[in-house]
Amino acid sequence: MIKRAKKNKPIKWIKIFTRYYSVHFITAAISSLAKDKNLLRKPLKHIISIPEPGGQSLYVDEIEYRELMQALDRYYVGDYTKLKAFNRRFFAAGKKYIRRSKNGSRNLASISGKVLIGCLTAFTAGFEEYGKYLWLTFFINDLLSKKIVKMIGSLQLEDAKKKELIAYAMRPSKLSSAFLLNHEARNKNLKLLAKKFRWITALDVYDHPATIKDIRAYLAPGEEASVHIPKTLSQVSKAARNWITLSRETTYAKDVRDDFRRQAMLEAFPLFDETGRRLAMQRRHLAYLTTPEIIKGLLGKISSKALKEKAALREKEGFMMIMDGRKLEMADGSARISERSGQIGLAVLTKKKQRAEELHGIVGCPGKAKGRAKIIFTVRDLGKVKKGDIMCSVTTNPNYVPAMRRARAFVTDEGGMTSHAAIVAREMGKPCLVGTKQATKAFRDGDLLEVNATKGIVKKL
């Protein structure tokens, strides 16, 4: 069992997300959370990633997580100037990551194995560096939304006007990628759109550049996202207006953070393709290997056959990562994961929740809807969603947008008022309930659900 060094007590673990991510991404995610005191303020030392329904779940030390959030709240959310400066640093970091990825993927066929290893190492380091900003925009938005709700709630306004201001403050200052794509479709043909937005499907190493077919699925002719500026905005103080504007900018930063990652990943595909060629492996296999493991393969210290077997085991049975202090441990396969989970006192956390008739959540977009539940764990499940269904998912990302257009309402396990699901729901004008914690476990495909996102309730009929 892992214990906290100072007090020698077992750690209480809390889950902060579940995502369908590869070994490559989870390794970078864990490493980036454990570094850079200046930027993160309180880096985490104890982190675990374990497979659960919906992907890899990330658990952290509850005390460390609380200290991290308090530090971020004080340093960034408590200081307008510092938060404004962080947003500028974020956009600079995203653009830098894309440039580094592009520069590290040139003339690959003619370079030596040593230089190729250097390119892989540099890409991984760049990903970990940008990973800190991925996390911070995620955390800061949650904290900032609470501050904005509290600030607007204290204003001497009618409740209806307060709700209108809050909704405005939680909308991104610019169009999110899926809506921008749809907007540009008015003036560009599909071929040009596919060229400009090739990155939109490139979330991880095993993904692919967008095709014309992919782009077509994102489009909804006639749909236009529009933002109504509340008249009440001119009636509040300059300080309040500044915070509302900053909230919208920060929400956009959270929304665009995955765009930077997808663009950088697309630029890195040639690097992974060339690496795979030299190891006689496909790019998707490399997604389930760490960079040190890949380097050992390139150096001949481990055979391609052994690497393929390791990757296949992780893809089929899952993998577990444990950060204990500064050391990262990997456990492969269901048997080893079960054994290690019991040893560190984590097994109890992975038990399935009981079915429920009613759940409460955060209102992402008000409204009411009835429909059949479709449980979505990964993009592979999106085809289940038909017109009029209620889409219940762990979370959402731009890949979910085509299915979200078919759905009547969205319900998610995770997220807050500035989550992707909430943003898209407000743009589409569809009822949305986020942060229910267990919608994907409480309900099953085909359940008749009633979503009352105005009251924050979803129930089985």
Residue, then its C-alpha position, 0 to 999 in steps of 0.5 A: m500500500i502506498k503511504r504518504a511519506k510525511k505522515n506515513k498514512p495510507i492515501k485516500w484516492i479521488k478520481i479526477f477524470t476518465r478518458y480513452y487515452s493511450v500509454h503515450f498520452i497517459t505517461a505525459a499526463i502523469s509526468s506533467l502533473a508532477k513537475d514545475k512548481n512555478l507553473l503548477r504551484k503544488p505539483l502532485k506526487h502520487i498519481i495512479s491511472i487504471p482502466e475502467p469503463g470509459g477508458q483510463s481513470l486518473y486517481v490522485d492523492e486527495i490531500e495533494y489535490r486539495e492543496l493544488m486547487q487551493a494554490l491555483d485558486r489563490y495564485y491565478v483565479g484570485d489575481y486578474t493580472k496573473l490569470k490574464a498573463f497565464n492565458r497569454r502564456f497558454f496560447a504561446a505554449g500551444k503554438k510552440y508545441i505545434r512548431r516543435s512537432k513540425n520541425g521534428s518530423r522533417n526529412l525522417a527517411s534519411i536521418s540516422g537512428k540516433v537523430l530519430i531517437g533525438c526527435l522522439t525524445a524532443f517530441t515527448a518533452g514538448f508534449e510533457e511541457y504543453g501537458k502542464y497547460l492542458w491540466l491548468t486550463f482544465f483546473i482553472n476553468d472549474l475554479l473560475s466558473k465558481k468565482i464568476v457564479k458567486m460574483i454575479g450571484s452577489l449583484q443586485l439584479e433579478d434572477a433571470k438577468k443573473k442567469e443570462l449573465i452567467a450563461y454569457a460568461m461561460r461561453p467561449s470568446k471565439l467559436s470552438s473548432a467544430f462550429l468554426l468548421n461549420h461556419e467556414a463550410r459556407n465559403k469553402n468546399l469539402k476538399l479545402l475544409a479537409k485540408k485545413f482541418r486535417w487535425i480535428t480527428a488526430l487526438d492520439v497516436y493511433d488516430h488518423p488525419a481527417t478525411i472528406k467523409d469525416i469533415r462531412a459528418y461535422l457539418a450541419p448546414g444552416e446551423e450558426a452559433s451566435v452569442h447574445i450580449p446581455k443588455t445587463l452587461s453594461q449595467v454592472s461595474k467595470a471590474a465585473r465586466n472585466w472578469i466576465t470577459l476574462s471568463r469567456e477568454t479562459t473558457y475559449a482557452k480550455d476549448v482550444r487546448d485540444d485543438f493545439r494538441r491535435q494539430a501537434m499530433l498530426e504534425a508528429f504522425p510522420l515521426f511515429d510512422e517512420t519509427g514504426r517502419r524501422l521497428a516493423m510496427q504500425r503507428r497504432h502499436l506505438a501508442y501503447l508503448t512508452t518513449p523509453e521502450i520505443i528507444k530500446g527497440l530502436l537501439g536493438k535492446i528489445s525485439s520488435k516482436a517483444l514490443k508488439e506483444k507488450a503493446a497488444l497486451r496493453e491494448k487488449e487487457g489494459f495497463m496501469m501506471i503508478m506515480d509514487g513520489r518521482k518514480l513511475e511504475m507500469a503494470d500490464g494485463s488484467a491479472r497484474i493490474s488486479e494484483r497491484s490494485g489490491q496491494i496499494g488499496l485501490a481496488v475498492l475504487t474501481k467497483k461499479k456503481q449501482r443502477a439509479e432511477e434518478l441523478h442530479g448534475i450541473v446545468g450545462c444548458p437548461g431545457k427538457a427532453k425525453g428519449r432513449a439512453k445511449i451509453i457512450f464510453t468511446v468514439r467507437d460507440l458514437g454510431k449507436v446515437k440516433k436522432g432523438d436519443i439521450m446521449c450519456s457519456v463520460t465526457t465529450n470532445p470534438n469527435y463527439v459533435p456529429a453524434m451530439r447533433r443527432a441527440r436530443a440532450f446530453v448527460t455526462d459523468e464529468g464536467g462543469m459549466t465550461s466543459h465541452a459538453a456544456i459549451v456545445a449544448r449552449e451553441m446547439g440549444k440542447p438540454c445538457l446535464v454535466g457532472t452527474k458522476q455515474a450516468t454511464k453506470a446508472f443507466r443502460d442503452g434503451d432506458l427511457l430517460e427524462v432530462n430536466a436540465t433546468k432543475g438539474i435532474v435526469k431520471k429513468l421513466 
